[in-house]
Amino acid sequence: MCSHQSSCPSADSNAPHIVAAHPEQGWNLLCNGAIVFDDSGELLPDGSVVAPLRVFVERLAVAA
Protein backbone atom coordinates (compact mmCIF):
# COMPACT_ATOMS: atom_id res chain seq x y z
CA MET A 1 0.00 0.00 0.00
CA CYS A 2 2.88 2.36 0.74
CA SER A 3 5.97 3.16 -1.29
CA HIS A 4 8.14 4.37 1.63
CA GLN A 5 11.51 2.58 1.58
CA SER A 6 11.34 1.80 5.29
CA SER A 7 8.06 1.13 7.03
CA CYS A 8 5.37 3.75 6.53
CA PRO A 9 5.34 6.59 9.08
CA SER A 10 2.99 6.15 12.00
CA ALA A 11 -0.52 7.60 11.95
CA ASP A 12 0.45 10.36 14.40
CA SER A 13 3.20 11.62 12.08
CA ASN A 14 2.81 14.31 9.40
CA ALA A 15 4.94 12.32 6.95
CA PRO A 16 2.31 9.97 5.40
CA HIS A 17 1.12 11.07 1.98
CA ILE A 18 -2.27 10.89 0.26
CA VAL A 19 -2.79 7.80 -1.87
CA ALA A 20 -6.49 8.37 -2.68
CA ALA A 21 -8.11 11.81 -2.62
CA HIS A 22 -11.89 12.22 -2.45
CA PRO A 23 -12.45 15.98 -1.97
CA GLU A 24 -16.02 15.69 -3.27
CA GLN A 25 -16.76 13.42 -0.29
CA GLY A 26 -14.54 15.27 2.19
CA TRP A 27 -11.87 12.66 2.95
CA ASN A 28 -8.42 11.37 1.92
CA LEU A 29 -6.77 7.98 2.37
CA LEU A 30 -3.16 8.16 3.57
CA CYS A 31 -0.43 5.64 2.75
CA ASN A 32 -0.43 4.39 6.35
CA GLY A 33 -4.11 3.41 6.12
CA ALA A 34 -5.50 6.39 8.05
CA ILE A 35 -8.51 8.24 6.66
CA VAL A 36 -8.37 12.01 7.20
CA PHE A 37 -11.56 14.06 6.96
CA ASP A 38 -11.84 17.70 5.84
CA ASP A 39 -13.17 18.68 9.28
CA SER A 40 -9.79 17.54 10.75
CA GLY A 41 -11.15 14.29 12.18
CA GLU A 42 -9.36 11.00 11.50
CA LEU A 43 -10.15 7.31 11.43
CA LEU A 44 -6.96 5.36 12.15
CA PRO A 45 -6.15 1.88 10.78
CA ASP A 46 -6.68 0.29 14.20
CA GLY A 47 -10.27 1.64 14.27
CA SER A 48 -9.61 4.41 16.78
CA VAL A 49 -10.98 7.88 16.12
CA VAL A 50 -9.36 11.31 16.37
CA ALA A 51 -12.16 13.77 17.00
CA PRO A 52 -12.38 16.82 14.72
CA LEU A 53 -11.29 20.17 16.07
CA ARG A 54 -14.44 22.22 16.51
CA VAL A 55 -14.61 25.97 17.01
CA PHE A 56 -17.56 27.21 19.01
CA VAL A 57 -19.60 30.01 17.47
CA GLU A 58 -18.77 32.31 20.41
CA ARG A 59 -15.06 32.09 19.55
CA LEU A 60 -15.42 33.04 15.89
CA ALA A 61 -14.46 36.54 14.85
CA VAL A 62 -17.36 38.68 13.75
CA ALA A 63 -16.94 41.43 11.17
CA ALA A 64 -18.75 44.59 12.18
C-alpha distance (Angstrom), angle and dihedral (degrees) to the residues before:
residue distance angle dihedral
M1 . . .
C2 3.80 . .
S3 3.79 130.2 .
H4 3.83 96.8 -156.9
Q5 3.82 110.0 129.0
S6 3.79 92.7 -133.0
S7 3.78 121.8 32.7
C8 3.79 115.7 -52.1
P9 3.82 115.6 -89.8
S10 3.78 115.7 -94.9
A11 3.80 121.3 -94.5
D12 3.81 91.9 -106.0
S13 3.82 91.8 57.8
N14 3.81 125.8 91.1
A15 3.82 91.3 -138.7
P16 3.85 101.2 85.3
H17 3.78 113.7 101.3
I18 3.81 132.3 -144.1
V19 3.80 114.5 -93.2
A20 3.82 97.5 172.9
A21 3.80 123.0 24.5
H22 3.81 121.4 -162.4
P23 3.83 104.9 172.7
E24 3.80 91.2 159.0
Q25 3.81 87.8 62.9
G26 3.80 96.1 36.3
W27 3.81 101.9 -114.5
N28 3.82 144.1 92.1
L29 3.80 131.5 -156.8
L30 3.81 114.1 -135.1
C31 3.80 125.5 -149.7
N32 3.81 90.8 -109.4
G33 3.81 91.6 59.4
A34 3.81 96.8 -102.7
I35 3.80 119.1 134.2
V36 3.80 113.7 -142.6
F37 3.80 119.6 -161.1
D38 3.82 126.4 -150.0
D39 3.82 90.3 -117.6
S40 3.85 87.9 62.7
G41 3.80 94.8 -104.3
E42 3.80 120.2 130.3
L43 3.78 138.6 -157.0
L44 3.81 108.8 -153.6
P45 3.82 125.1 -149.3
D46 3.81 91.6 -107.9
G47 3.83 89.9 58.2
S48 3.79 96.2 -105.5
V49 3.79 119.1 134.4
V50 3.80 131.1 -133.7
A51 3.79 106.3 -154.1
P52 3.81 117.7 -128.2
L53 3.78 118.8 -105.0
R54 3.78 106.5 -109.1
V55 3.79 126.1 -164.7
F56 3.77 115.5 -150.9
V57 3.79 116.7 -129.2
E58 3.81 90.9 -118.6
R59 3.82 90.3 61.6
L60 3.80 96.1 52.0
A61 3.78 118.2 103.7
V62 3.77 114.0 -112.1
A63 3.80 121.5 -150.2
A64 3.77 111.9 -136.3
